[in-house]
Amino acid sequence: MLTLAVCVFSVSAAASSKRGGPEARQADLFSQAEEARVAGHADRAGALLSQMPGGYWSALGYLNLAADYSRTDRDPVRALVALRVALALAGEAPEDDRAVELIPRILLRAGYLSYRNGEYDKAIRFLERIPLDDYITPRALYIHGLCHAARKNYRAAMQSWHRATKYPLAYSGVAEAWIALARGYDLSGYLGQAGESFLAANAAYESERVTLRTLADEIRDRGAYRALVLAARQSEVEWFLADSRTLTQPRMAYLLRFLESATAQQAVQRVASLDHMASQLAEFRHNLAVYQKALADGAETNGVEAAGRPATRQRPLVERYNLLVGRYQALAESRSGNPEALEGIRQTLADLNAALAAIDDRMARRQPQFDHWHEVAGSLARQAGELADRVNGLRTNAEASLDRVALAFLDDQQQRMVYALNRTEQQIAHLYEHLAVRNLERGTQ
């Protein structure tokens, strides 16, 4: 069944509206248009969208409007007009990656609607503008082949379907392309090659079921966030991944397919946010522990100095003081010293004594500060520990929820492969039956 989903990122629109500026104005108008569209007021939605300049939000609004038209109208004219408007608006913002990435989806929708309306040449022109390295490319190749097949150009159709089979089966249109390729051989009269192609499709589906089971086992073992999301970011190819191109890696393919669902997007975002928060808390607690140690070392040093055991910084001053005291006492006892020299030594001793007293006073005043900040740091450490426990608990629950959503998605993908297997087995059975009947007819002649 040929269905195309259009994702509306209302959260993104809400976030943009908070940032202010022209982007906020566009996001706000888009949100208003979406509310009108969802309520069934397409004309009101169109009027709001017409107030917006070209760019991502206006193009997305017209794309969603076209999806509504295609569901309600038997004639695709209004939907195609909305798609052409969306295409033009997206083209007005070549510097915006979001708008650029929206263009292939607009072209795919336009190509599919044209194909469904029997306008095969128009559909082919739309589809051939889609780049070959896009996520939706396999779907576009499959529909491109259907257009050629509808014109009885099976050779061109089979070329498109053959290219689609080079992509992972996770992508929309690839499983269908395997069967269509075999049917193309059948319709072209190459029954032997048709049988081989059906068997190859069968083997591909069986292999994909093994891939899905392996991925499901890893999710149960490591969790969906680590096995599916984080692992897909890694540059090195692991276990069943063989192709170096990102889009042709099964793990990335299933991640992209999984994230087509708004529920999956929210589940992944929740775990990612909590994981980031846990990392920040861990770093904060580490820095706080270093600070607490510095405070403890400072308080210990301060306590040693206050207790009369000279610290390293005071030792030269104390040694000089003791030396001068000894010299002064010796000179005073012998009474042979120069009175001016004795007065100079006495004055120096007085200055040193005052300096030592000032140090003792400063140390005494610093101790309460050490005690205060040590208490504050201890309180922060306790709060951070409690918050970390709460975040870890929330993350555990969020990861469990994500695991359930991901495993349910993989179960659906398994069923999709089972359905494709049943179709190929039926086609193989019909093909062998046809060959058997034809051989019998030849034998009776």
N, C-alpha and C positions, 0 to 999 in steps of 0.2 A: 504494500500500500504506500503510495507516494504522499507523504505528509512532510511539511517543513515547519519547524518550530521557530517562533520569534521570541527571544528572551527580552523582557523589559526590566532594566535594572533600576527600579524605583529607589533603592537604597542609594545608588550612585547619584541619582537626581537630587535626592534630599541632601546628600553630603555636599554636592556642588552648590546648592542654593544657600548653604550656610557660609560659603567662602566669600560671597559678595562679588560685585562687578558684573560685566556682560555675561559671563558664564552662569552666574546665579540667575540672572533674568531669563536666560534661555531655558535653564533647568526648571525654573518655576513655571514658565509657559508650557513646557513639555508635560509637567505634572498635571497642570490644569487640563490640557488636551487629553491626557490619558484618562483622567477622571470622567470627562465627557464621553470619550470613546467607549469606556467600559460600561457606562450608564446607557449606551445605545444612541447617543447624540453625535452621530458622525459629522453632521454639518457644523455643529458647534466646535468639535475637535478640529475640523479643517480650517475654520475661521481663526482659531487660536494659532494654529501652525503657520498660517499665512502671514502672521505678524512677526515671525522669527526670521533672522538672517540665515544664510546658508551655513551649514556645519553639521556636526554630529547629531545634536538634539533634534533639529528640524527633520533631518533625513530619517532618523529612527522613528519619529512620529508618523511620517508618511508611510514608512515601511509597515508599521503596525496597522495603520489605517487601510493599507492595501490588503493586509491579511484578513481584516474584517470584511472588506468588499468581496474578497475571493470566497469567503464562507457564505455570504448572503446572496450574492448575485450569480445567476446562471451564466451571464455573459461577463467575461473577464475584462471588459473595456475599462470600467472605472478603476479596477485594481491595477491594470497596466499603466493607466495615466498617473495614478498615485506613485507607482514604482518609478516611472520616468522622472517625476518631480523629485522623488527621494534620491535618485541617481545624480541628478543635476545639483541638488543641494549638498550632497556628500562630496561631489567633485569641487565645490567651492572652498573646501578646507583641506588642501593637500598637505598642510603642515600638521594636521591633527591625525595621529595614528588611529584613533577610534573611528573617525570618518572614513579613512582609507580602508580599514578592515571591514567596514560595513558594506563597501561597494560590491565585493563578490557575493555577499548574501542577497543583495538587491538583484544582482544579475541572475542568480540561481532561481529566485522566486519568479522573476520575469520570464526566464527560460522555461520553467515548469508550467506556468500559466499558459504560455504560448503553445507549448507542446500539447497541453490538455485541450486547447481550443483548436487543434489541428493546424496551427500556423508553424509548420516545422522549420521552414527557412528562417523565420524570425527567431524561433527558439534557439536554433543553432548559432545565430549571430550573437545572441545574448550569452550563451554558454561558452563560446570560444573566447570571450573576453575575460574569463575567470583564470587567474594564474594557476599553474600546475603545482605550486608548493603551498596551497591553502588547505585548511582543514576540510573544507567542503568540496574540494576537487574531485574525490571519488564519486560523490553524488552527482556532480555536474557531468562527469564522464559517462555515468550510467544513463542519465537522461539524454545526453548527447547521442549515445548509441541507440536509444529508443527512437529518437527523431529520424535517424538514418534508416533504421529498420522499418519505420512506418512508410518510408519512401522506397522500400524494397532494395535499399543499398546496404546489403548485409555485410559486404566487405568492410565498408567504412564503420558500420555499427560494431563489428567484431574487433576492429582496431581500437575503438574507444573502450569497449568492455575489457579487452586484454590489458590496456593500460590501467584500468581501474583495479584489476586483480593484483596489481603490484603493491597496493596499499594494504595495511592491516585490516583484518575482518571486523575490527571494532568500529570502523568508520561506516557511516550510512552509505549504502549503495554498493559496497564491495561484495557482500554475500549475494545480492541480486545480480551483480555483474558476472559472477562465476556461472550462475545458472543461465543467464542470458547468452553468455559466450557459447555454451554447449548447445543451446537452442538455435543459435545462429548457424552453427555447423549443420544441425539437423535440417533447418529450413533451406540451407544452401545445397542439401543433398549429400553431404559428407557424413554418412551415418557412422562410419568407423571412428572418425575424429570426434564426432559428437559423443560417442560412447566413452572414448578416452577422456574427453573434457569433463563429462559428468563424473567419471571416476576420480579425476583430479580434484574436482570440487568437493566430492565426498571426503577425500583424504584431507583437504584443507580444513573442512569443517571439523573433522575428528581431531586434527592437530590443534585447532583453536579451542576445542573443549578441554584438551589437556592443559593448554595455556591458562584457561580460565580457572581450572581446578588448582593449578600451581599458584596463581595469584590469590585465590581464595584462601588457600592454606597459609600463605605468607601473611595475609591480613589477619587471620586468626592467631598467628604466632607473634607478629610484630605490631599489629594494629594498622588500620587503613591509612592513617596520617603518615606513618613512616614507610610503609610498604608501597603506597600508591603516590602520595603527594611529594614527600621529601625525596624518595628514590628516583622519581621522574626528573628531578632537578639535577641529578648527578650526571657528570659528563661521561663516566665510564659505563660501559654496557655490562649488565649483569645477567645472570641466569639465562632466560629464554630470549633475550634481546640480541639481535644479530646485525641489524642495519645501523649504520652510523648516522643517518639522517634522523633528526628529532621526530618529525611527523610520521616516520615509518617505524618507530619503535612501539611495539604493542603496549608497553606500560603507559607511555605518553598518550597513545591513541585511546586507551580505555579511560585515562584520567580526563581527557578532553570530552569524551562521550559522557562520562559520569557528571561532569560539571555543566552539561546542558540543562540539568535540573536545578531549579531555584532552591529546592530543599537541600540538595548536595552542596551547592554554593554556600548556603548559610551554615551547614554543618562543618565544612572545611574552614570557613572564615572564623567560626567560633573556636575551633581547636587552635588555629593559627594565632588568634589573638591571645588566648590563654597561654599558649606555649611561649609567645614573645614576652608576656607579662611575667611568667615564671623565670625566664632567663634574666630579665631586668632585676627581679627580686633577688635572684641568686648572686648577681654581680653587686647589688647594693649591700647584701649581707656580708659578702667577702670584703668590700671596702670598709664596712662598718667594723668588722673584726680587726682589720689592720689599724683603724683609728682607735679602737678600744685598747689594743696592745700598746700603741704609742702613748695613750693616756696613762696606762698602767706603768709603763717605763718611766714616764715623766714624774708621776706621783712617787714612785719608788726612789728616784734620784732626789727629788725634793725632800723626801723623808730622811734620807741618809744625810743630806746637807744640814737639815734642821736638827738632826740628832748629834751634830758635832763631829761627824766623820767627813772630812773635807772631800768634796767631789773634785773631779779633774780640773774644772775651770777655776776653782778657788785655791787649789794646792799651791801654785806659784806665789799667790798673794800671802797665804798663811806662812809659807816658808820664809818669805822675805820679812814678814812681821816678827817671826821667832828669832831670826838672825839679828835683827836690829835690837830686839829686846835684850838678847844676850850681850851685845856690844855695849848697849847703854848701861846695863847693870855693871859690867866690868869696869867701864870708865867711871861710873859714879862711885863705885867702891874704892877704886884706886885714887880718886880725886886728882888725878894727874892730867885729866883730859882738858882740852880747850873748852871754856864755857860756851863759846859760840857754836862749836861742834856739838856739844851736848844739847844745846837748845835746838839745833837743827835736827838732831836725831829725835829729840823729844817731840818736835812738831810733826816729823814724819810718822812717828809711832802713833800720834794722835790722829793723823789723817788716815793711816791704815786701819786703826781701830774703828774709826767712823765708817770707813768703807765696809769693813766686815760686819758691822752692826746693820748697815743699810742692806747688805746681802741677806742677813738673817731675817730682817724685817720683810724684805721682798719675798723670800721663801715662805715665810709664815702667811703672807697675804695670798700667795699663789695656791697654797694647799686647798682652801675652800673652792677655788675655781676648778682645780683638778677633780675634787669630789663632786662638784655640780655637773661638770661635763661627763664624768664617768657615769653618773646616775642617768643623765639624759641619754647617753649612748646605750646604756643597758636597757632603758625603756624602749628606745627605738629598735633594738635588737629583738626584744620580746614581741613587739608589734609586728615587725617584719617576719618573724618566725610564724606567728599566728596567721598573718596574711598569706604567707607562702603555703601553709597547710591548707587554707581555704582555696587558694588558686589551684593547688595540686589536686584537691578533691573535685573541684569544678572541671578541671582538665580531664581527669579520669572519667567523669560522667560524660563529658563532651566527646571524648575519644570512643567510649562505648557506644554512644549514639551514632557517631560517624561510622563505626564498624558495622552496625546494623544496617545503616542505609547503603553502605558500599557492598555488603554481602547480598542484600536484596537486589541491588543493581546487577551484580555478577550472576545471580540466579536467573534474572530476566535475560541476560546475555546468553546463558546456557540454554534457556528455552528457545531463544532465537536461533541458535545453532542447531538445536534438535529439529526445529521446524524446517530449517534449510536442508538438513540431512534427509528428512522425510520426503521433501520435494525432489531431491536428486535421486533418491532410491526409487520413487515412483516413476521419474523420467527414465531411469535406467531400465526399470521393468517394462515400461511401455516400448522403449526402444528395442529391447531384446525380443519382445513379443512381435513387434513390427518386422524385425529381421527374420524371425522364425516363420511368420506368415508368408513373407516374401519368398523365402527359401522353399516353402511348401508349394507355393504357386509355380515357382520355376520347375520344381520336381514333377508337377502334374502336366506340364506342357510338353 
